[in-house]
């Protein structure tokens, strides 16, 4: 679960901002996230995350948390902004353009410092995933959460491109994505695939699963194969996703029909009332005509 928390520069609002989720929606927006991941032959993966933050108010620092997992150790962490590298410090001076890294038992925390006031800024986080790919006898698998479920902010537009160095026929590699059902993960060409999700709701993860032939990798292979297992798992996921989509469509269809029937009943009521009024008026006029005679 990757997590980014942005804090206000005045002490009292900091505490309020941390504990009141409603404040987040009023002060921070994330219009765009763009991620690239490059799968290397040695099984490492170089990731670059560009996260655009729209600030409403004054901010001076944020922190980014990356959980530790068995999917690979994160190393070589760097922070930058518009090609301006932030300076890594052992002890935080809190000066704009600096950052610190804290290695905790279950996660890695990155504190980064800046000055922003009523503006949009794009922060870039790069890191290397050591042993990011598990290479089996048949395929090497890159299985990674590009965004965890710990983000309290929705993302308007989320895109990711997964690259590798050598050309691999498009029918020889496999890709899947998990997260919002309206996302789209496609094979771009023989060296890349492209994911787009718009929007990503708050507290919603986005992950990719990419399998390249094991012959691409120079890393040592582990025992066993992954192809059959992956296809079985993804088939189950696809069925679950389709079931959710169908239920959603049924609900929307039922809501539409209910609304149409309700409107029809309402319209019928008005028509009947109007006709009744005409009849009453006609009756009154008819009676008046008779009285005159």
C-alpha positions as semicolon CSV with decimal commas, in nm:
position;residue;x (nm);y (nm);z (nm)
1;X;0,000;0,000;0,000
2;X;0,177;0,306;-0,123
3;X;0,068;0,621;0,051
4;X;0,131;0,989;0,006
5;X;0,027;1,237;0,276
6;X;0,063;1,612;0,235
7;X;0,075;1,842;0,535
8;X;-0,005;2,210;0,593
9;X;0,266;2,450;0,702
10;X;0,092;2,591;1,013
11;X;0,119;2,371;1,323
12;X;-0,246;2,359;1,437
13;X;-0,391;2,297;1,090
14;X;-0,140;2,013;1,049
15;X;-0,305;1,814;1,328
16;X;-0,652;1,894;1,204
17;X;-0,554;1,808;0,848
18;X;-0,414;1,471;0,949
19;X;-0,718;1,357;1,142
20;X;-1,002;1,507;0,941
21;X;-1,046;1,331;0,611
22;X;-1,291;1,594;0,486
23;X;-1,011;1,847;0,489
24;X;-0,820;1,645;0,228
25;X;-1,087;1,688;-0,036
26;X;-1,091;2,065;0,018
27;X;-0,716;2,116;0,011
28;X;-0,558;1,859;-0,223
29;X;-0,646;1,713;-0,563
30;X;-0,455;1,467;-0,781
31;X;-0,540;1,536;-1,146
32;X;-0,281;1,305;-1,298
33;X;-0,050;1,015;-1,223
34;X;0,188;0,878;-1,487
35;X;0,406;0,574;-1,416
36;X;0,668;0,394;-1,622
37;X;0,821;0,060;-1,529
38;X;1,117;-0,084;-1,719
39;X;1,170;-0,459;-1,683
40;X;1,540;-0,539;-1,702
41;X;1,691;-0,870;-1,807
42;X;1,846;-0,926;-1,466
43;X;1,499;-0,927;-1,308
44;X;1,518;-0,577;-1,162
45;X;1,254;-0,318;-1,250
46;X;1,316;0,056;-1,271
47;X;1,005;0,255;-1,178
48;X;0,934;0,624;-1,227
49;X;0,620;0,776;-1,077
50;X;0,508;1,126;-1,176
51;X;0,235;1,247;-0,945
52;X;0,074;1,585;-1,008
53;X;-0,071;1,747;-0,697
54;X;-0,302;2,048;-0,705
55;X;-0,268;2,246;-0,383
56;X;-0,535;2,471;-0,237
57;X;-0,347;2,655;0,036
58;X;0,010;2,651;0,162
59;X;0,214;2,331;0,198
60;X;0,575;2,264;0,286
61;X;0,618;1,888;0,300
62;X;0,466;1,548;0,245
63;X;0,561;1,189;0,302
64;X;0,542;0,884;0,082
65;X;0,526;0,534;0,228
66;X;0,625;0,218;0,046
67;X;0,544;-0,117;0,212
68;X;0,798;-0,395;0,228
69;X;0,685;-0,717;0,062
70;X;0,811;-1,040;-0,090
71;X;0,774;-0,891;-0,438
72;X;1,112;-0,725;-0,431
73;X;1,322;-0,486;-0,227
74;X;1,296;-0,117;-0,320
75;X;1,634;0,056;-0,355
76;X;1,792;0,366;-0,515
77;X;1,502;0,591;-0,416
78;X;1,517;0,941;-0,559
79;X;1,285;1,243;-0,553
80;X;1,281;1,518;-0,814
81;X;1,064;1,788;-0,960
82;X;1,078;1,909;-1,321
83;X;1,422;1,748;-1,366
84;X;1,548;1,920;-1,050
85;X;1,683;1,648;-0,820
86;X;1,602;1,680;-0,453
87;X;1,895;1,641;-0,213
88;X;1,898;1,334;0,010
89;X;1,976;1,419;0,373
90;X;2,052;1,196;0,669
91;X;1,897;1,444;0,911
92;X;1,614;1,656;0,782
93;X;1,693;2,025;0,749
94;X;1,338;2,069;0,612
95;X;1,475;2,295;0,342
96;X;1,276;2,300;0,014
97;X;1,424;2,058;-0,238
98;X;1,543;1,801;0,018
99;X;1,420;1,460;0,131
100;X;1,497;1,188;0,384
101;X;1,448;0,810;0,378
102;X;1,353;0,616;0,691
103;X;1,378;0,237;0,688
104;X;1,102;0,105;0,915
105;X;1,027;-0,260;1,000
106;X;0,731;-0,290;0,761
107;X;0,780;-0,002;0,521
108;X;1,007;0,265;0,379
109;X;0,910;0,626;0,445
110;X;1,018;0,919;0,230
111;X;0,976;1,272;0,369
112;X;1,016;1,542;0,105
113;X;1,014;1,919;0,150
114;X;0,897;2,202;-0,076
115;X;0,702;2,528;-0,081
116;X;0,369;2,525;-0,263
117;X;0,079;2,766;-0,242
118;X;-0,240;2,748;-0,454
119;X;-0,068;2,579;-0,746
120;X;-0,008;2,246;-0,919
121;X;0,325;2,065;-0,883
122;X;0,450;1,737;-1,027
123;X;0,671;1,525;-0,802
124;X;0,876;1,239;-0,946
125;X;0,968;0,932;-0,743
126;X;1,210;0,683;-0,894
127;X;1,327;0,355;-0,746
128;X;1,469;0,020;-0,843
129;X;1,292;-0,302;-0,745
130;X;1,560;-0,562;-0,680
131;X;1,434;-0,903;-0,789
132;X;1,113;-0,737;-0,905
133;X;1,055;-1,025;-1,145
134;X;1,021;-1,387;-1,037
135;X;1,163;-1,592;-1,320
136;X;1,008;-1,938;-1,349
137;X;1,103;-2,209;-1,595
138;X;0,851;-2,084;-1,852
139;X;0,788;-1,714;-1,780
140;X;0,918;-1,428;-1,572
141;X;0,642;-1,253;-1,377
142;X;0,627;-0,886;-1,278
143;X;0,338;-0,858;-1,031
144;X;0,324;-0,514;-0,873
145;X;0,086;-0,263;-0,717
146;X;0,142;0,063;-0,900
147;X;-0,083;0,227;-0,643
148;X;-0,198;0,083;-0,313
149;X;-0,532;0,115;-0,140
150;X;-0,404;0,364;0,120
151;X;-0,446;0,681;-0,088
152;X;-0,713;0,907;0,058
153;X;-0,731;1,112;-0,263
154;X;-0,897;1,007;-0,591
155;X;-0,690;1,033;-0,908
156;X;-0,858;1,191;-1,210
157;X;-0,640;1,016;-1,466
158;X;-0,399;0,728;-1,403
159;X;-0,169;0,589;-1,674
160;X;0,121;0,345;-1,674
161;X;0,352;0,207;-1,940
162;X;0,547;-0,115;-1,890
163;X;0,861;-0,149;-2,106
164;X;1,121;-0,420;-2,173
165;X;1,436;-0,405;-2,384
166;X;1,402;-0,680;-2,645
167;X;1,123;-0,732;-2,897
168;X;0,886;-1,007;-2,789
169;X;0,603;-1,119;-3,023
170;X;0,272;-0,986;-2,892
171;X;0,125;-1,336;-2,875
172;X;0,418;-1,454;-2,661
173;X;0,370;-1,234;-2,356
174;X;0,073;-1,184;-2,125
175;X;-0,066;-0,886;-1,935
176;X;-0,341;-0,833;-1,678
177;X;-0,445;-0,544;-1,457
178;X;-0,647;-0,539;-1,135
179;X;-0,835;-0,251;-0,982
180;X;-1,129;-0,041;-1,107
181;X;-1,335;-0,239;-1,360
182;X;-1,334;0,045;-1,614
183;X;-0,955;0,038;-1,661
184;X;-0,796;-0,064;-1,991
185;X;-0,463;-0,251;-2,018
186;X;-0,348;-0,314;-2,376
187;X;-0,048;-0,453;-2,561
188;X;0,104;-0,152;-2,734
189;X;0,372;-0,330;-2,936
190;X;0,647;-0,591;-2,900
191;X;0,827;-0,389;-2,631
192;X;0,556;-0,231;-2,417
193;X;0,205;-0,234;-2,278
194;X;-0,014;0,056;-2,168
195;X;-0,262;0,094;-1,880
196;X;-0,518;0,371;-1,837
197;X;-0,774;0,416;-1,561
198;X;-0,989;0,727;-1,526
199;X;-1,068;0,793;-1,254
200;X;-0,917;0,592;-0,970
201;X;-1,136;0,634;-0,660
202;X;-0,976;0,703;-0,325
203;X;-0,847;0,400;-0,131
204;X;-0,845;0,188;-0,447
205;X;-0,544;-0,010;-0,564
206;X;-0,413;-0,051;-0,919
207;X;-0,181;-0,339;-0,998
208;X;-0,035;-0,506;-1,306
209;X;0,072;-0,860;-1,383
210;X;0,308;-0,898;-1,677
211;X;0,459;-1,228;-1,791
212;X;0,748;-1,237;-2,038
213;X;0,913;-1,556;-2,170
214;X;1,187;-1,675;-1,934
215;X;1,433;-1,668;-2,225
216;X;1,430;-1,288;-2,200
217;X;1,592;-1,293;-1,856
218;X;1,948;-1,357;-1,743
219;X;1,841;-1,396;-1,379
220;X;1,845;-1,738;-1,218
221;X;1,526;-1,936;-1,267
222;X;1,326;-2,081;-0,980
223;X;1,167;-2,424;-0,983
224;X;0,826;-2,472;-1,140
225;X;0,616;-2,295;-1,400
226;X;0,369;-2,006;-1,369
227;X;0,166;-2,009;-1,693
228;X;-0,115;-2,250;-1,594
229;X;-0,147;-2,105;-1,245
230;X;-0,167;-1,748;-1,376
231;X;-0,427;-1,830;-1,641
232;X;-0,644;-2,008;-1,387
233;X;-0,623;-1,719;-1,141
234;X;-0,694;-1,457;-1,406
235;X;-0,986;-1,658;-1,542
236;X;-1,143;-1,654;-1,196
237;X;-1,078;-1,281;-1,165
238;X;-1,232;-1,219;-1,508
239;X;-1,547;-1,411;-1,412
240;X;-1,573;-1,215;-1,089
241;X;-1,526;-0,887;-1,272
242;X;-1,786;-0,976;-1,535
243;X;-2,033;-1,075;-1,263
244;X;-1,986;-0,738;-1,093
245;X;-2,029;-0,557;-1,426
246;X;-2,348;-0,750;-1,503
247;X;-2,491;-0,680;-1,159
248;X;-2,405;-0,313;-1,200
249;X;-2,576;-0,302;-1,540
250;X;-2,884;-0,476;-1,400
251;X;-2,899;-0,229;-1,112
252;X;-2,863;0,066;-1,349
253;X;-3,125;-0,084;-1,584
254;X;-3,368;-0,144;-1,296
255;X;-3,311;0,206;-1,166
256;X;-3,375;0,343;-1,514
257;X;-3,696;0,140;-1,557
258;X;-3,814;0,237;-1,210
259;X;-3,747;0,600;-1,287
260;X;-3,923;0,574;-1,623
261;X;-4,228;0,404;-1,466
262;X;-4,232;0,659;-1,187
263;X;-4,218;0,942;-1,440
264;X;-4,485;0,772;-1,650
265;X;-4,712;0,741;-1,348
266;X;-4,645;1,100;-1,257
267;X;-4,714;1,215;-1,615
268;X;-5,036;1,007;-1,623
269;X;-5,150;1,174;-1,303
270;X;-5,099;1,520;-1,452
271;X;-5,275;1,422;-1,776
272;X;-5,572;1,281;-1,588
273;X;-5,590;1,589;-1,369
274;X;-5,577;1,814;-1,676
275;X;-5,851;1,618;-1,855
276;X;-6,068;1,625;-1,541
277;X;-6,021;2,001;-1,520
278;X;-6,127;2,041;-1,884
279;X;-6,436;1,830;-1,822
280;X;-6,528;2,041;-1,520
281;X;-6,480;2,366;-1,715
282;X;-6,683;2,232;-2,006
283;X;-6,961;2,127;-1,768
284;X;-6,968;2,472;-1,607
285;X;-6,988;2,642;-1,946
286;X;-7,262;2,403;-2,056
287;X;-7,468;2,476;-1,744
288;X;-7,427;2,850;-1,793
289;X;-7,547;2,819;-2,152
290;X;-7,859;2,633;-2,040
291;X;-7,938;2,892;-1,773
292;X;-7,916;3,172;-2,034
293;X;-8,169;2,993;-2,250
